Amino acid sequence: MLKTMVSCFLAMLVWVMATAQQPGNSDDLKRKQAEIQREIDELRNTLKDTKKNTKAGLLQLSMVQKKLRLREQAIGNISQQINMIEGTIGKSRYEIDRLKSELDTLKQQYANSIVYAYKNRSNYDFLNFIFSAASFNDALRRVQYLRSYRVYREQQASAIKNTQALLQQKITGLESSRKEKDAVLQKQEKQKVELESEKREKNDILSKLKAREKEISKELTSKQKADQKLKVAIRSAIDREIKLAREKAMAEARAKEATEAAKKPVTENTPVTGTVTPTAPKREPKSASVLESTPEGIRLSGGFETNKGKLPWPIEKGNVKIHFGTYSIEGTKLRGNNPGITLATEVGATVKAVFEGEVSRIFDIDGNWSVLIRHGKYFTVYSNLSSVSVAKDQKVTAGQTLGKAAVNDEGNGEIEFLLMQENKNLDPESWIRRRN
């Protein structure tokens, strides 16, 4: 019996917790939906302006593809809202049936008590019930019983009224949920219509891209050549940083050993003549980076890692034109491999550091500038700048201006943003914050 009661209690507790959490989840879904819609609207406006000013290109395709992904997310979000509302409707129906059953029971019990009271309505019967007690204490108990019985009837009437009010409340809530579901279903249908329209828009851009395939192929070939030059320059700079850091660490280790050796007292057994062979410095564990051999290097690496997914964008306004890694242009034979992300922005847009660090190198790639900043064992690269406003070895802070975005072959502003862990390329999009 106890086991059954415990099981029932736990089931009820789970149901109550689920019901209590539901409004919060619903609010989260609605807030997420608003964020997605806001991003879709921003993309739509940007895409509209881009179509006015430039030919169909990779930027337009990237934006419309992103818009499609967001639209599918919006439809999925609405489906979750519908499922949640249907769950609420199901629970409301269950509660209504339970309350109706409870109300019927209360009414029956109250009717039985009324019938009993009617049959025993004579004051003589009540007095006879009291005076027929075996003792004075028994008479007091009978008086108390009659009072309790009257209170019980009042409580019955109150319970019936409260249950009726709660039942009406649940019925009203059920109707509200049904109306909400109808409204959300209409939103979902509207989103599906928008999705079909955007698919046609994408096909139109793909058709135009296909017509410009040779032209775009030349642009990508030019980019790949520039990327290769950039990668060689970056690797050379980072290799030099690693070499200098290793030499510095070894020199400090030798100096430390020499200092410790000088502090040791000379004993009688210590040979006076002979050559002292210095002990080789201890090797660092393979997992450790020589670029973290100083407290400053450890601090910068740790801070950079802590901010993964929260780093600011290097530009105020812009969109990802080409994502990181291998890519293919839908509907064409064009392929490529991007060492970072290509960001489309305004010509002359301000380019900023995403985290504090030190300017390691500044180099020229095909007439445009690139800035390499070291953050411990991490490096960020800002390439295709028309001008630079920092100098080599300069300390920079997060958000500090590094230069201005240059123009690309299509006449638009564009920069290349790369992220490295020593000589390993990382996907910058997983490190910078998501734009709402």
N, C-alpha and C positions, 0 to 999 in steps of 0.2 A: 504493500500500500504506500509506504514511504517513498519507495523507488518511483512509483507512478506519479506521486505528487511532485517529486523533484524534477522528473522529466517534463511534466506539464509546466512547471515554473520556469524551467530553462527555455522551453519553446516560447513561452509568453515573453520572456526577457529578450530573446532574439528578435521577435516580431516588433516589440516596442522600440528597440534600438534601431531597427531598420526603418521604422516609420519616422523616428525622430531625426534620422540622418537624411531622409529623402529630400526635405526642402533645401538643405545645403547643397546637395548634389544637383538639384534642379537649378538652383541659382548659379552654380559653377558652370553648368552647361549653357545657360543663357548668357553669362558673361563671356564665355569662350566664343559663342556664336557671334556676339557683338564685335569681338576682337577680329574674328575671321572676316566678317562683313566689312569692317573698317579697312582691313588690309586689301580686300578685293577692290573696294572703291578707289583706294589710292593707286593700285596697279592699273585699274581701268583708266583713270585720269592721266597717269604717266604714259601709258600705252597710246592713248589718244594723241597726246602731244608728240610722242615719238613718231607716230605715223605721219604727222603733218610735216615734220622736219627732216626725216631720213627715209631711205629706201628700206624695204623689208630686209631684215638682217637677223643676226643671232640674238641681239638684245630683244627684239620683238618676239621672237620665238621663245626665248627663255621666260619672258614675262607672261606670255599667254599660257605656257605650260605650267608656270607657277599658279596662275589664276585658276586653271583647271584643277590642280591639286587642292587648292584652297576651297574651290566649289564642292569637290567631292568630300572634303572634310566637313563642310557646312551641312551637306546632305546626311552624312554619317552622324553628325552631332544632332540633327533634327530627329533622326531615327532613334537615337538614344532617348531624346526627350519624349518621343511617342511611346517607347517602351516603358518609360518611367510613369507616364500618365496612365497607360493601360494598367500598370501595376497598382496605381492609386485607385483607379476605378474598380479593379478586382477586390481590393481591400475594403473599399467603401461598400460594395455590394455585400461582402461577407459581414461587415459590421451592421449593415441595415437588416439583414436576415437575422443576425444574432439579437439585435435590439428588438426586432418585432417579436421574436420568440420569447425574449425576456419580458416584454411588455404584456404579451398574452398571459404568461405565468403570473405576473404581478396582478393583473386584472382578475384572474381567476381566484388568486389567494385573497384579494380584497373582497371579491364577491362572497366568498365563503365566510369571511369574517363578518360581513354585513348580515348574511343570512343567520349566522349564529347569534349576532347581537339582536336581530329582530325576534328570534325565537325566545330569547332571554331578556326581553325589554322591560319586564315588570320590575319596579323598585322592590317589591316583596321578594322576588327571586334573588336579587342582589343582597338584600338584608338577610334573607334566609341563608345565603351562601356564607355570609360573614358570621352570623350568630350560631351557625351550626358547627363552628370550629370547636375543636376539642379543648383548646386552651386560649389564653389571651394572646400569647405569642403566635399561635396558629392563626388567630383572627387578624393580627397585624400583617402577617405574611399574605393573607388573602386580600387585605386592603391594598397592599403593595402590588400584588398580582393584577388586581383590577386596574390600578393606575398604569402599570406597565402595558397592559393590554390596550388601554386607551392610546398610550404613546405609540404602541406598535401600529395601530390603525392609522394614526396620523403620519407615521413614517411611511406606511404603505402608500398612502395617498400622495405624499411628497415624492416617493420613488417613482410612482407612475408619471407624475408631472415632469420630473427631471428626465426620465427615459424618453418621454414623448418629445421633449425639447431637443434632446441629443439626437433622437431619430430624425427629427426635422432638419437639424443641422447637417447630419450626414447625407440626407437626401439632397439638400441644397448644395453641399460640397460635391456630390456626385454629378449633379447637373452642371456645376461650374467646370468640373474636370472634363466632362463631355464636350462642352463648348470650347475649352482650351485645346482639346485634342483636334477638334474640327479646324480651329485656327492654325494650329501647327501643321496639320496635313495640307492646308492651303499654302503655307510657306514652303513646305517641302516640294509641292508641285511647281511652285514658282521657281524654286532653285533648280529643279530638273529641266525646266524650260530654258533657264539661263545657261545651264550646262550644255545643252544641245546647241544653243546659239554660239557659245564659246568654242565648241568643237568645230563648228563651221568656220569660225574666225581663224582657228589654228590651221585648218586645211587650206584656207585662203593664203595664209602666210607661207605655208609649206610650198604651195604652188608657185608663189613668187620667188621663194628661195631656190627652188629647183631651176627656175629660169635664170637665176644669178649664180648658179653653182660654180662656174669657172671663175667668176669674179671673187666670190667668197673663198674659193680654194686658194687663190693668190694671197688673199688677206691672211688666211690661216698659215700658209707657208711662211709668209713674212713674220708672223707672230712666233712660229716655232723656231725660226732662226734666231730671233731676238731672245726667246726663252732659253735657247741653248747657250748663247753668249752670257745671259744672266746667270744661269746655273754654274757655268765655269767660273765666273767672277765670284759668285757667292762661295762656292767650294774652296777656292783659293784663299778667300778672306777668312773663312771659318777654320780652315786647316792652319793658317798662320796664327789665329787666336789660340787654337789648341796647342800648337807648338810653343808659343810664348808662355802660355799658362803652365805647360809641363816644365819648361826650363826654369820658370820662376819657382815652381813648387820644389824642384830638385835642388835649386840653389838655396832655398830657405831650409830644406832638410839638411843639407851639408853644413850650413852655418849653425844650425841648431846642434848638430852632432859635435861640431868643433868646439862650440861653447861648453857643452856638457863634458867633453873630454878634457878641456882646460881646467874645469873645476875639480876633477878627480886628483887626489894627492898622489905624489910620486913615492913608491915604496922601494925598499932595498932590493927587491927581486926584479924591479923594473929595469930593463936594459937601457943603458945610457945612449949607446950608439945604435945605429940601424935606421932603416926607413919605416915610418909608420904608414901602414896602408889604410886609407880611409874606408870606413864601412859604407857599403852602398845604401842609399836611402830606401826605406821600406816602400814596397809597391802598394799603391792604393787598390782596394778591391775592384774587380772588373765591373761591378755594377755601378761604382761611383764615377762621376764625370770629373775630369781634371778642371773643367770650367767651374766646378763647385768647390775648389780647393781653398777658397777664401770665405770668410763669414759673409761678405757682401754678395759673392756668387751664390751661396746657399740661400741667402735672404731673397734675392731677386728670383731665383728659380722657384722657391717655395711660394712666393707671392703670385708669380705668373700662373703656376699650377692651380692655386686656390681660386683664381679668377676664371678658370676654364668655363666657357659658356656665358660669361658675364663681361668679357672684354668689349669695349666700345668699338664701333665701326671706325675705320680710318678716314671716312668721309661723312659729312653731315647728311647729304642726300644722295641716293644712288641705288642701283640694283645689280644683282649678280648677272653678268652677261654670259660667262663661261664658268662652270663649276670646277672644282678640284678633281684631278685624276683623269683617267681615260674617258673620252666622250665621243659620241657620234651624233651627227646632225640628222634628225629624223627626215626620212624621205629623200636623202641624198647618200652619196658614197663617201662623204667627208668624215674623217676621223681625226682624233688628236689626243694629246695628253697634256693637261695643264698642271704645271708645278705648284700653282697657287690658285687664286680665284681672280677672274677679270671683272672689275667693277666699272660699270658705266655711270658717269656723273656729268656735271656741267664743266665746260671748258674753264680752266682756271680755278676750279673748286679747291678749297683749302684741304690739305692732307695732313692728318694729325697722328701722333704716336699713340698706340693703343695701350701702352704700359711704360712705366719708367725704365730707364736703362741708359746705355752709353752708345753714342754713334761710333760704330766700329769701322765702317768704310762708306765712302761716297764715290760712285763710279758712273761713267758715261756708257750708255748702251744705245747705239745708233742715234746719237744726238740728243737723247733725253737722259735725265738723271735718275739714279737709283740710290736709296739710302738704306744701309744695313745697320740695325740697332741690336745690340746684345742685351739680353735679360738673363744673366747667369748662363745656364746651358741652352737657353732658348734664344732664337733670333727672329726678328721680323724684318721683312723687306718691303719697301714701298718704291715701286718702279714706275717708269713712264711719267716722270715729273718734268714740267717745263722749267721750274726754278727750285732752288733749295735754300732754306733759311737757317740751316744748322751747319756745324763744322765737325770734322773728324775729332774723336775723343771727347766731344761735348756731352755732358750729362743732360738728359732730357726727362721731362715728367710726362705722365699720362695726359693726353689731350694737347700737348705742345705742338705748335705748327712746325711741320717739316718742310713744306713746299707747296707747290701748286700743281694741279693735274694738267697734263699735256693733252693735246688733241690727237685723235686716232685717224686712220685713213679715211673714215667716213665723215670727218669733221666734227666729231663729238668728243666730249671729255671722257677719259678712260685711264685707269691705273691698274697695275698688277700688284696684288697683295699676297705675299708668301709668308709662311710660318715654318721654322725649322727647329728641330731638336738636334743640336750639333749639325751633322750633315744629312739628317733624315727629314724629308718633307712631310709635313702634317697638313690635315685639312683645316684651313682657317675657319670655315663655317661652323665647325663644332666648338670653336673657342670664342667666337664673337657672339654677342647677345642676339637673340631673335628679335626682329623688329615687329612691333604690334601695329 
